[in-house]
Amino acid sequence: MPTPLRLTLVAMAAALILSACGGRIASPEGQECGELVRLGNEELEAAKVKGFGGSVQWIKAANLLAAASFQQQLERFGSCIDKAQRARIYIQEAQK
């Protein structure tokens, strides 16, 4: 039977690990990356609904957003932000 001290130590260790994992994603750069990827995906879907889904710019944007999402998972937020911003430009160009 686990002792109360052991349970407390395990709970504290789990809390410390979880807070360390979420620290970078909660940073301003991590939040910006997540928001840009979210907005880009919404704009990409809207462009597809409007009939721009087959254009070269739309395909480039879709690939950039996939890469940005991958960079987000690796916590490479600078690269994520760059790719998401470029994707949003391609989406705008596709709709011209």
The first five atom37 places (N, CA, C, CB, O) and aatype in JSON, in Angstrom:
{
  "aatype": [12, 14, 16, 14, 10, 1, 10, 16, 10, 19, 0, 12, 0, 0, 0, 10, 9, 10, 15, 0, 4, 7, 7, 1, 9, 0, 15, 14, 6, 7, 5, 6, 4, 7, 6, 10, 19, 1, 10, 7, 2, 6, 6, 10, 6, 0, 0, 11, 19, 11, 7, 13, 7, 7, 15, 19, 5, 17, 9, 11, 0, 0, 2, 10, 10, 0, 0, 0, 15, 13, 5, 5, 5, 10, 6, 1, 13, 7, 15, 4, 9, 3, 11, 0, 5, 1, 0, 1, 9, 18, 9, 5, 6, 0, 5, 11],
  "atom_mask": [
    [1, 1, 1, 1, 1],
    [1, 1, 1, 1, 1],
    [1, 1, 1, 1, 1],
    [1, 1, 1, 1, 1],
    [1, 1, 1, 1, 1],
    [1, 1, 1, 1, 1],
    [1, 1, 1, 1, 1],
    [1, 1, 1, 1, 1],
    [1, 1, 1, 1, 1],
    [1, 1, 1, 1, 1],
    [1, 1, 1, 1, 1],
    [1, 1, 1, 1, 1],
    [1, 1, 1, 1, 1],
    [1, 1, 1, 1, 1],
    [1, 1, 1, 1, 1],
    [1, 1, 1, 1, 1],
    [1, 1, 1, 1, 1],
    [1, 1, 1, 1, 1],
    [1, 1, 1, 1, 1],
    [1, 1, 1, 1, 1],
    [1, 1, 1, 1, 1],
    [1, 1, 1, 0, 1],
    [1, 1, 1, 0, 1],
    [1, 1, 1, 1, 1],
    [1, 1, 1, 1, 1],
    [1, 1, 1, 1, 1],
    [1, 1, 1, 1, 1],
    [1, 1, 1, 1, 1],
    [1, 1, 1, 1, 1],
    [1, 1, 1, 0, 1],
    [1, 1, 1, 1, 1],
    [1, 1, 1, 1, 1],
    [1, 1, 1, 1, 1],
    [1, 1, 1, 0, 1],
    [1, 1, 1, 1, 1],
    [1, 1, 1, 1, 1],
    [1, 1, 1, 1, 1],
    [1, 1, 1, 1, 1],
    [1, 1, 1, 1, 1],
    [1, 1, 1, 0, 1],
    [1, 1, 1, 1, 1],
    [1, 1, 1, 1, 1],
    [1, 1, 1, 1, 1],
    [1, 1, 1, 1, 1],
    [1, 1, 1, 1, 1],
    [1, 1, 1, 1, 1],
    [1, 1, 1, 1, 1],
    [1, 1, 1, 1, 1],
    [1, 1, 1, 1, 1],
    [1, 1, 1, 1, 1],
    [1, 1, 1, 0, 1],
    [1, 1, 1, 1, 1],
    [1, 1, 1, 0, 1],
    [1, 1, 1, 0, 1],
    [1, 1, 1, 1, 1],
    [1, 1, 1, 1, 1],
    [1, 1, 1, 1, 1],
    [1, 1, 1, 1, 1],
    [1, 1, 1, 1, 1],
    [1, 1, 1, 1, 1],
    [1, 1, 1, 1, 1],
    [1, 1, 1, 1, 1],
    [1, 1, 1, 1, 1],
    [1, 1, 1, 1, 1],
    [1, 1, 1, 1, 1],
    [1, 1, 1, 1, 1],
    [1, 1, 1, 1, 1],
    [1, 1, 1, 1, 1],
    [1, 1, 1, 1, 1],
    [1, 1, 1, 1, 1],
    [1, 1, 1, 1, 1],
    [1, 1, 1, 1, 1],
    [1, 1, 1, 1, 1],
    [1, 1, 1, 1, 1],
    [1, 1, 1, 1, 1],
    [1, 1, 1, 1, 1],
    [1, 1, 1, 1, 1],
    [1, 1, 1, 0, 1],
    [1, 1, 1, 1, 1],
    [1, 1, 1, 1, 1],
    [1, 1, 1, 1, 1],
    [1, 1, 1, 1, 1],
    [1, 1, 1, 1, 1],
    [1, 1, 1, 1, 1],
    [1, 1, 1, 1, 1],
    [1, 1, 1, 1, 1],
    [1, 1, 1, 1, 1],
    [1, 1, 1, 1, 1],
    [1, 1, 1, 1, 1],
    [1, 1, 1, 1, 1],
    [1, 1, 1, 1, 1],
    [1, 1, 1, 1, 1],
    [1, 1, 1, 1, 1],
    [1, 1, 1, 1, 1],
    [1, 1, 1, 1, 1],
    [1, 1, 1, 1, 1]
  ],
  "atom_positions": [
    [[0.85, -1.19, 0.0], [0.0, 0.0, 0.0], [0.89, 1.25, 0.0], [-0.96, 0.0, 1.23], [1.78, 1.37, 0.84]],
    [[0.65, 2.16, -0.94], [1.47, 3.37, -1.01], [1.26, 4.26, 0.22], [1.16, 4.15, -2.29], [0.16, 4.38, 0.75]],
    [[2.34, 4.87, 0.62], [2.25, 5.78, 1.76], [1.78, 7.15, 1.25], [3.63, 5.9, 2.49], [1.93, 7.48, 0.08]],
    [[1.2, 7.93, 2.16], [0.76, 9.28, 1.75], [1.9, 10.14, 1.23], [0.1, 9.99, 2.93], [1.71, 10.94, 0.31]],
    [[3.09, 9.98, 1.79], [4.23, 10.76, 1.33], [4.59, 10.37, -0.1], [5.45, 10.55, 2.27], [4.88, 11.23, -0.93]],
    [[4.58, 9.08, -0.38], [4.9, 8.61, -1.74], [3.87, 9.13, -2.74], [4.95, 7.07, -1.78], [4.24, 9.58, -3.83]],
    [[2.59, 9.08, -2.39], [1.54, 9.6, -3.28], [1.71, 11.09, -3.53], [0.15, 9.32, -2.69], [1.5, 11.57, -4.64]],
    [[2.08, 11.81, -2.49], [2.29, 13.24, -2.62], [3.46, 13.53, -3.55], [2.53, 13.88, -1.24], [3.37, 14.41, -4.41]],
    [[4.55, 12.79, -3.39], [5.72, 12.99, -4.25], [5.4, 12.65, -5.7], [6.88, 12.14, -3.75], [5.84, 13.36, -6.6]],
    [[4.66, 11.59, -5.94], [4.29, 11.21, -7.3], [3.4, 12.29, -7.92], [3.57, 9.85, -7.32], [3.58, 12.66, -9.09]],
    [[2.45, 12.8, -7.15], [1.56, 13.86, -7.65], [2.34, 15.13, -7.96], [0.47, 14.15, -6.63], [2.07, 15.78, -8.97]],
    [[3.3, 15.48, -7.1], [4.11, 16.68, -7.35], [4.98, 16.5, -8.59], [4.98, 16.99, -6.13], [5.13, 17.43, -9.38]],
    [[5.56, 15.32, -8.75], [6.4, 15.06, -9.92], [5.57, 15.14, -11.2], [7.09, 13.69, -9.81], [6.02, 15.71, -12.2]],
    [[4.37, 14.57, -11.18], [3.49, 14.63, -12.35], [3.12, 16.07, -12.68], [2.23, 13.8, -12.11], [3.13, 16.45, -13.85]],
    [[2.81, 16.85, -11.67], [2.45, 18.25, -11.9], [3.62, 19.03, -12.48], [1.97, 18.9, -10.59], [3.44, 19.88, -13.35]],
    [[4.82, 18.76, -11.99], [6.01, 19.44, -12.49], [6.27, 19.08, -13.94], [7.22, 19.09, -11.63], [6.59, 19.96, -14.75]],
    [[6.15, 17.82, -14.29], [6.37, 17.38, -15.66], [5.35, 18.01, -16.6], [6.3, 15.84, -15.75], [5.7, 18.5, -17.67]],
    [[4.08, 18.0, -16.18], [3.03, 18.57, -17.04], [3.21, 20.07, -17.22], [1.66, 18.28, -16.45], [2.97, 20.6, -18.31]],
    [[3.61, 20.75, -16.17], [3.79, 22.21, -16.31], [4.99, 22.52, -17.18], [3.95, 22.87, -14.93], [4.98, 23.51, -17.9]],
    [[6.02, 21.71, -17.12], [7.19, 21.92, -17.98], [6.85, 21.69, -19.44], [8.34, 21.0, -17.57], [7.35, 22.4, -20.31]],
    [[6.0, 20.71, -19.72], [5.63, 20.42, -21.1], [4.81, 21.55, -21.71], [4.84, 19.12, -21.16], [4.97, 21.85, -22.89]],
    [[3.97, 22.18, -20.94], [3.09, 23.2, -21.48], [3.68, 24.59, -21.47], [0.0, 0.0, 0.0], [3.06, 25.51, -22.0]],
    [[4.85, 24.76, -20.9], [5.42, 26.08, -20.76], [5.73, 26.77, -22.07], [0.0, 0.0, 0.0], [5.42, 27.95, -22.24]],
    [[6.34, 26.06, -22.99], [6.74, 26.7, -24.25], [5.53, 26.98, -25.13], [7.73, 25.82, -25.01], [5.48, 28.01, -25.8]],
    [[4.57, 26.08, -25.13], [3.39, 26.28, -25.97], [2.58, 27.47, -25.47], [2.52, 25.02, -25.98], [1.94, 28.16, -26.26]],
    [[2.63, 27.72, -24.17], [1.89, 28.84, -23.6], [2.64, 30.16, -23.76], [1.6, 28.58, -22.14], [2.12, 31.22, -23.38]],
    [[3.84, 30.12, -24.32], [4.6, 31.35, -24.52], [3.91, 32.19, -25.59], [6.08, 31.03, -24.93], [3.13, 31.67, -26.38]],
    [[4.2, 33.48, -25.62], [3.58, 34.34, -26.65], [3.86, 33.84, -28.07], [4.08, 35.77, -26.51], [2.98, 33.89, -28.93]],
    [[5.08, 33.37, -28.32], [5.43, 32.87, -29.65], [4.64, 31.59, -29.96], [6.96, 32.6, -29.74], [4.18, 31.41, -31.08]],
    [[4.48, 30.73, -28.97], [3.7, 29.51, -29.16], [2.24, 29.8, -29.42], [0.0, 0.0, 0.0], [1.6, 29.15, -30.25]],
    [[1.7, 30.79, -28.71], [0.31, 31.18, -28.91], [0.11, 31.8, -30.28], [-0.14, 32.15, -27.81], [-0.89, 31.54, -30.95]],
    [[1.06, 32.62, -30.71], [0.96, 33.24, -32.04], [0.99, 32.17, -33.12], [2.1, 34.26, -32.26], [0.23, 32.22, -34.09]],
    [[1.88, 31.21, -32.96], [1.97, 30.11, -33.92], [0.63, 29.38, -34.01], [3.09, 29.13, -33.52], [0.12, 29.16, -35.11]],
    [[0.07, 29.0, -32.87], [-1.2, 28.28, -32.85], [-2.33, 29.08, -33.48], [0.0, 0.0, 0.0], [-3.15, 28.54, -34.21]],
    [[-2.36, 30.36, -33.18], [-3.42, 31.22, -33.73], [-3.28, 31.37, -35.24], [-3.39, 32.6, -33.06], [-4.28, 31.34, -35.96]],
    [[-2.06, 31.55, -35.73], [-1.86, 31.69, -37.17], [-2.2, 30.41, -37.91], [-0.41, 32.08, -37.47], [-2.78, 30.46, -39.0]],
    [[-1.86, 29.26, -37.34], [-2.21, 27.98, -37.97], [-3.73, 27.82, -38.0], [-1.55, 26.79, -37.21], [-4.3, 27.37, -39.0]],
    [[-4.38, 28.18, -36.89], [-5.84, 28.07, -36.83], [-6.49, 28.97, -37.86], [-6.35, 28.43, -35.42], [-7.37, 28.53, -38.61]],
    [[-6.07, 30.23, -37.92], [-6.62, 31.17, -38.9], [-6.35, 30.72, -40.33], [-6.05, 32.57, -38.67], [-7.22, 30.8, -41.2]],
    [[-5.13, 30.26, -40.57], [-4.78, 29.79, -41.89], [-5.64, 28.63, -42.34], [0.0, 0.0, 0.0], [-6.08, 28.59, -43.49]],
    [[-5.89, 27.69, -41.45], [-6.74, 26.55, -41.8], [-8.18, 26.97, -42.06], [-6.71, 25.51, -40.68], [-8.84, 26.44, -42.96]],
    [[-8.67, 27.94, -41.29], [-10.02, 28.46, -41.53], [-10.1, 29.13, -42.9], [-10.44, 29.45, -40.42], [-11.04, 28.91, -43.66]],
    [[-9.11, 29.96, -43.21], [-9.08, 30.66, -44.5], [-8.91, 29.68, -45.65], [-7.95, 31.69, -44.52], [-9.5, 29.85, -46.71]],
    [[-8.11, 28.64, -45.43], [-7.89, 27.62, -46.46], [-9.2, 26.9, -46.76], [-6.81, 26.61, -46.01], [-9.53, 26.66, -47.92]],
    [[-9.93, 26.55, -45.73], [-11.22, 25.87, -45.92], [-12.22, 26.78, -46.61], [-11.78, 25.39, -44.57], [-12.97, 26.34, -47.48]],
    [[-12.24, 28.05, -46.22], [-13.15, 29.01, -46.86], [-12.82, 29.17, -48.34], [-13.09, 30.37, -46.15], [-13.72, 29.26, -49.18]],
    [[-11.53, 29.21, -48.67], [-11.12, 29.33, -50.08], [-11.53, 28.08, -50.85], [-9.6, 29.55, -50.19], [-11.93, 28.17, -52.02]],
    [[-11.44, 26.94, -50.22], [-11.84, 25.69, -50.88], [-13.34, 25.7, -51.17], [-11.48, 24.47, -50.01], [-13.77, 25.29, -52.25]],
    [[-14.12, 26.17, -50.22], [-15.57, 26.24, -50.39], [-15.92, 27.19, -51.53], [-16.25, 26.69, -49.09], [-16.89, 26.96, -52.26]],
    [[-15.14, 28.27, -51.68], [-15.4, 29.24, -52.74], [-14.93, 28.76, -54.11], [-14.72, 30.55, -52.42], [-15.15, 29.44, -55.11]],
    [[-14.29, 27.59, -54.16], [-13.89, 27.03, -55.44], [-12.44, 27.24, -55.81], [0.0, 0.0, 0.0], [-12.06, 26.99, -56.95]],
    [[-11.61, 27.68, -54.87], [-10.21, 27.92, -55.16], [-9.33, 26.75, -54.75], [-9.75, 29.18, -54.47], [-8.11, 26.88, -54.73]],
    [[-9.94, 25.62, -54.42], [-9.22, 24.47, -53.88], [-8.21, 23.83, -54.8], [0.0, 0.0, 0.0], [-7.29, 23.17, -54.31]],
    [[-8.33, 23.99, -56.09], [-7.41, 23.35, -57.02], [-6.28, 24.24, -57.48], [0.0, 0.0, 0.0], [-5.41, 23.78, -58.23]],
    [[-6.25, 25.48, -57.06], [-5.23, 26.4, -57.57], [-3.86, 26.08, -56.97], [-5.62, 27.86, -57.26], [-3.75, 25.47, -55.91]],
    [[-2.84, 26.49, -57.69], [-1.46, 26.25, -57.24], [-1.21, 26.95, -55.9], [-0.45, 26.75, -58.31], [-0.58, 26.39, -55.01]],
    [[-1.71, 28.18, -55.77], [-1.52, 28.92, -54.52], [-2.19, 28.21, -53.36], [-2.05, 30.35, -54.65], [-1.64, 28.16, -52.26]],
    [[-3.38, 27.65, -53.58], [-4.1, 26.94, -52.52], [-3.3, 25.72, -52.09], [-5.52, 26.53, -52.99], [-3.19, 25.43, -50.89]],
    [[-2.74, 24.99, -53.05], [-1.96, 23.79, -52.73], [-0.69, 24.16, -51.97], [-1.6, 23.02, -54.03], [-0.31, 23.48, -51.02]],
    [[-0.03, 25.24, -52.39], [1.15, 25.71, -51.67], [0.79, 26.08, -50.23], [1.79, 26.92, -52.39], [1.52, 25.75, -49.3]],
    [[-0.34, 26.77, -50.06], [-0.78, 27.17, -48.73], [-1.08, 25.95, -47.87], [-2.01, 28.07, -48.83], [-0.72, 25.91, -46.69]],
    [[-1.74, 24.96, -48.44], [-2.07, 23.74, -47.68], [-0.8, 23.04, -47.22], [-2.92, 22.78, -48.54], [-0.72, 22.57, -46.09]],
    [[0.2, 22.98, -48.1], [1.46, 22.35, -47.72], [2.2, 23.15, -46.66], [2.35, 22.18, -48.95], [2.78, 22.58, -45.73]],
    [[2.19, 24.46, -46.78], [2.84, 25.3, -45.77], [2.15, 25.18, -44.42], [2.85, 26.76, -46.22], [2.82, 25.14, -43.38]],
    [[0.83, 25.11, -44.41], [0.12, 24.98, -43.14], [0.38, 23.62, -42.49], [-1.38, 25.17, -43.35], [0.47, 23.52, -41.27]],
    [[0.49, 22.59, -43.3], [0.84, 21.27, -42.76], [2.24, 21.31, -42.14], [0.76, 20.18, -43.86], [2.47, 20.76, -41.06]],
    [[3.17, 21.96, -42.84], [4.52, 22.09, -42.32], [4.55, 22.94, -41.05], [5.45, 22.69, -43.38], [5.29, 22.65, -40.11]],
    [[3.75, 24.0, -41.03], [3.68, 24.87, -39.84], [3.14, 24.09, -38.64], [2.79, 26.1, -40.1], [3.64, 24.24, -37.53]],
    [[2.14, 23.28, -38.87], [1.58, 22.47, -37.8], [2.62, 21.49, -37.27], [0.33, 21.71, -38.3], [2.71, 21.26, -36.06]],
    [[3.41, 20.92, -38.16], [4.49, 20.02, -37.75], [5.53, 20.77, -36.93], [5.14, 19.38, -38.98], [5.98, 20.27, -35.9]],
    [[5.9, 21.97, -37.36], [6.85, 22.79, -36.62], [6.3, 23.14, -35.24], [7.19, 24.06, -37.4], [7.05, 23.21, -34.26]],
    [[5.0, 23.37, -35.16], [4.36, 23.67, -33.88], [4.52, 22.5, -32.92], [2.87, 24.0, -34.08], [4.82, 22.69, -31.74]],
    [[4.33, 21.3, -33.41], [4.47, 20.11, -32.57], [5.9, 19.94, -32.09], [4.03, 18.86, -33.33], [6.13, 19.44, -30.99]],
    [[6.86, 20.36, -32.9], [8.27, 20.27, -32.51], [8.7, 21.47, -31.67], [9.16, 20.18, -33.75], [9.86, 21.56, -31.25]],
    [[7.78, 22.39, -31.41], [8.02, 23.63, -30.66], [9.06, 24.52, -31.34], [8.48, 23.3, -29.25], [9.83, 25.2, -30.66]],
    [[9.06, 24.51, -32.65], [9.88, 25.43, -33.45], [8.96, 26.55, -33.92], [10.58, 24.69, -34.68], [8.56, 26.61, -35.08]],
    [[8.63, 27.42, -32.98], [7.57, 28.39, -33.21], [7.94, 29.45, -34.23], [7.2, 29.04, -31.93], [7.07, 29.91, -34.97]],
    [[9.2, 29.85, -34.3], [9.6, 30.84, -35.29], [9.35, 30.34, -36.7], [0.0, 0.0, 0.0], [8.82, 31.07, -37.54]],
    [[9.73, 29.11, -36.96], [9.5, 28.5, -38.28], [8.01, 28.31, -38.53], [10.23, 27.14, -38.38], [7.54, 28.5, -39.65]],
    [[7.27, 27.95, -37.49], [5.82, 27.78, -37.61], [5.16, 29.09, -38.02], [5.23, 27.28, -36.28], [4.34, 29.13, -38.93]],
    [[5.53, 30.17, -37.35], [4.95, 31.48, -37.64], [5.26, 31.89, -39.07], [5.47, 32.53, -36.65], [4.38, 32.37, -39.79]],
    [[6.51, 31.71, -39.49], [6.92, 32.07, -40.85], [6.09, 31.31, -41.89], [8.41, 31.78, -41.06], [5.58, 31.91, -42.84]],
    [[5.96, 30.01, -41.72], [5.22, 29.19, -42.68], [3.73, 29.54, -42.7], [5.39, 27.71, -42.34], [3.12, 29.61, -43.76]],
    [[3.15, 29.76, -41.52], [1.74, 30.1, -41.46], [1.46, 31.46, -42.1], [1.26, 30.09, -40.0], [0.45, 31.63, -42.78]],
    [[2.35, 32.42, -41.89], [2.18, 33.74, -42.51], [2.28, 33.64, -44.03], [3.23, 34.74, -41.97], [1.49, 34.25, -44.75]],
    [[3.25, 32.87, -44.52], [3.4, 32.7, -45.96], [2.18, 31.98, -46.55], [4.69, 31.92, -46.29], [1.73, 32.31, -47.64]],
    [[1.66, 31.01, -45.82], [0.47, 30.28, -46.29], [-0.71, 31.22, -46.43], [0.11, 29.13, -45.31], [-1.44, 31.15, -47.42]],
    [[-0.89, 32.11, -45.47], [-2.02, 33.05, -45.54], [-1.87, 33.98, -46.73], [-2.12, 33.86, -44.24], [-2.88, 34.39, -47.31]],
    [[-0.65, 34.33, -47.11], [-0.43, 35.17, -48.3], [-0.84, 34.39, -49.55], [1.06, 35.61, -48.4], [-1.51, 34.94, -50.42]],
    [[-0.46, 33.13, -49.63], [-0.85, 32.3, -50.78], [-2.36, 32.15, -50.87], [-0.18, 30.91, -50.69], [-2.93, 32.13, -51.97]],
    [[-3.02, 32.05, -49.72], [-4.48, 31.93, -49.73], [-5.1, 33.2, -50.29], [-5.02, 31.65, -48.31], [-6.04, 33.14, -51.08]],
    [[-4.58, 34.35, -49.88], [-5.09, 35.62, -50.4], [-4.86, 35.72, -51.9], [-4.42, 36.79, -49.69], [-5.73, 36.2, -52.63]],
    [[-3.68, 35.28, -52.36], [-3.39, 35.33, -53.8], [-4.29, 34.39, -54.58], [-1.92, 34.97, -54.05], [-4.67, 34.69, -55.71]],
    [[-4.62, 33.26, -53.99], [-5.5, 32.28, -54.68], [-6.88, 32.86, -54.92], [-5.61, 30.98, -53.86], [-7.54, 32.47, -55.88]],
    [[-7.32, 33.76, -54.08], [-8.67, 34.3, -54.19], [-8.75, 35.52, -55.09], [-9.18, 34.64, -52.84], [-9.84, 36.09, -55.23]],
    [[-7.66, 35.94, -55.69], [-7.66, 37.11, -56.59], [-8.14, 36.71, -57.96], [-6.27, 37.74, -56.68], [-8.21, 37.56, -58.86]]
  ]
}
